[in-house]
């Protein structure tokens, strides 16, 4: 699987170690930055680039997911979710990582590098990658509603105020 990864200064060391871990596990890892520590760097472009690459790959039939890091993971998740076609989930436990895939077919996860140890972050990513989407009708229906709203601003048969 291709894994697109991005961070800011807060997650740079995590990113380096996790890229090695993912590569050793047989994944094709693409680093979207940064490449060096800068305490004043800005995460949005790094995370957006990783998220866009996930969508491009998935639309081309490439099995791909994304992982974005920051101090809390919150801003990184928000940045990734600005990309049409991304369903980014902030994960903080193996359960939330697995449910992000199983129920929401999340294609990107965000992790707070200052909230977890490296071992915890590794477990979150491994759980996310290993968990397939359930394909259950109720989840497919909900994801379709989100995609419809994302592209049209409407959900057929639902009231959006």
PyMOL commands that set and color helices and strands:
alter all, ss='L'
color gray80, all
select helices_A, chain A and resi 9-24+43-59+74-81+94-102+118-130+137-152
alter helices_A, ss='H'
color red, helices_A
select strands_A, chain A and resi 2-6+28-31+64-70+88-90+108-112
alter strands_A, ss='S'
color yellow, strands_A
deselect
rebuild
show_as cartoon
